Amino acid sequence: MSASKIVLGTLCAFAAGTAFGILYAPDKGSATRKKLLKENSRRMDSIKKTTSEQVDAIEEAYEGAKAATADLTHNIKGAVDALAGSETEKRARRA
């Protein structure tokens, strides 16, 4: 099949679709555009709300992980200090 036949077929299908849409459209173009804008606005509000909720959940998880890391660091530091102290005591007893 040649490229010119494909282009011609695509143009005919586009023209037929456009004609069908104009003939069977339920509303005037301006009314349809208003409906589309209203629906798009509603969907954007929904997306913004969902995104905001997800950002809040991520921030909360981050703060929880940050606190857990600080606790773990404190515990490890205490354990290292305790080990260092016991080693210092052992050396002092040997001397």
PEWOMO-V49415 format. One record per run of one state. SS is the DSSP state (H for helix, E for strand, - for the rest). FROM is the first residue (numbers start at 1). LEN is the number of residues. If there is no record, write none. Layout:
ss->(SS/SS)
from->(FROM/FROM)
len->(LEN/LEN)
This chain:
ss->(-/H/-/H/-)
from->(1/3/25/29/95)
len->(2/22/4/66/1)
